[in-house]
C-alpha cells in the first residue's frame, strides 16, 4: 500500500501489519477454500478471481475484484430461488435473522433469489477475516437452505 505525502513528488511506502501482502490474498482464499471443500469440488474461473465450492448442501461463491485497497472481496451462496410462497412472512424471517443470526453476513434478495452474502473492501483484509467470512457465509447458508425451501418454495 502506498501513502503519499502532501508533495506529489515524494511518496512514502508503508505496509499494514494487519493485512497480508497483496500476493498472499489469493493464496489465502485458495487455502481456506481447500480446507472447507470436503468433496474437492472447488472450481476457479479463467481470470483467477472467482471460486465456487460445495459446502454441505449449498454452493459457495468467492469473488475478489482485485487486490487494490478499493477492490472488493465478496462471498455468497444462493439458498432459495423463486417462485416464493408467503413472501411477506419470508421477508420478515430474513430480516429477523439478519438482526440476530448472521454475524457479518446477511440475507438478501437479488434476481428472484435469496442469498446469504458478505462483502467488504480488500483494504486491510487479513487471513483471519477471509477465513471467517467464507466460513460464516457457508455455515449460515448450509444451515438455512433446506428450511427456506421447505417453508417458502412455491
N, C-alpha and C positions, 0 to 999 in steps of 0.2 A: 504494500500500500504506500502511496506517495503522498506526503503532505507538502504543500507549497507555502513558503513564507509570503509576506506581502509583496516582495520583489519577485517578479516572474522569472528572473534570471538565476535564482538560487534555490532550487528545490531541495527539500530536506527529506531524506529517506527515513522511514520509521516502520517498524513492524509491531503488530499487536501480539502480545504473548498469549492472548486468548484465542486467536484464530489460527487454523492450520495454514501453512504456506499454500499458495494458490494451487500448485500442482498436487497437493495432497487431498483436496476436497473431493475430486472424482474418485481417487483411490479409496478414501474413507467411505464414500457412498457404496462402492462396489464391495468393500469388506463387510459393511453392515448388511447389505442385501444377501451376500453369500452366507452369513451366519443365520439369517432368518429363513432362507429358501430351502426348506427341507426336501422338496422334490427336485431340486436343481433345475428349476423351470425358468430362471431369470433370462430375460431377453434384453439386449441393448440395441438401440437403433443405430443406423449407419453414422449419424453425426455424434455419437457418443455422449448425448445429453439426456437421454430418456431410457429408463429401465422399467421392466414390468416383471413381476414375480407373483407366484401364487402363495398366499398365506391362509391356511385353513380353507375356508370356502369362498374367499374373495381374491380378486386380482388387485394388486397394489401397483400404482404407477408413481415413479420417482422422476422428477424432471429438474434440471438446472439450466437456466438460460445462459449461463456463462460463469466466469469466475471473478468478475469485477465486483466491487462493493455494491454497485447499483443493480446487479443481476439478482435473479430470484431463484430460490430453492422451494419446490412445491412437491408435496406428496398427497395423493388422493386415491380413493377407492370408490367405485360405484356399488351402492348397497341395495338400490331399488330402481327399476325403470318403470315408466308409465305404461299402461294406464294405472291410475291410483283409485282406490275407493276411500271414501270418507276423508277427503283431502284436508278438511278443516281439523279433524282430530289428529291426522298425521302431522300436520304443520305444528300444531300445539305440542305434540310429543317431541318433535325435533327441537323446538325452541326450549322446552323444559330440559331436555338432555344437554343442549348447548350450555345451559346455565349451570349444570351440576356434574356432568359425567364425561366430558370430552377433553379435559385438560387443555392443551394448546390447540387441539384440533377443533373442528366444528362441522356440523351438518350443514349442507347447502343443497339447493335445488337449481340445477342447470340443465338446459336442453332436455327437459322432461325426465331427468334422472336425479335421484337423491344420492349425494356424495358425502363421504367423510373426507375432509381435507385440512391441510395445514400448509401455510406459505409464509416465507419470510425472506428478507434480503440476505445475500451471501456475506455481507459485511460482518466480520467477527463471528462467523458461523464456526462453532467448534465441533470436533468429532463427537463429543457427548451429545450436543444438540442434534446433530444429524441422526445419531442412533435413536435418541429419544423421540424425535418427530416421526421417523419411519415406524418405530415400534408402536407409538400411540395410535397413529392412523390405522395401521394394520390390525391392532388389537381391538380398537373400537369398531371398525368395520366388520371384522370377523365375529364379534360378539353380538352385533345388531342386525346383520343382513337377513338371517333366517326369520327373526321376529318380524322385521319390516315386511318381508314378502308374505308371510302368513297373515299379518294383520291388515296390510294396506294395498296388496296387489289386487287389482280388479280382475 
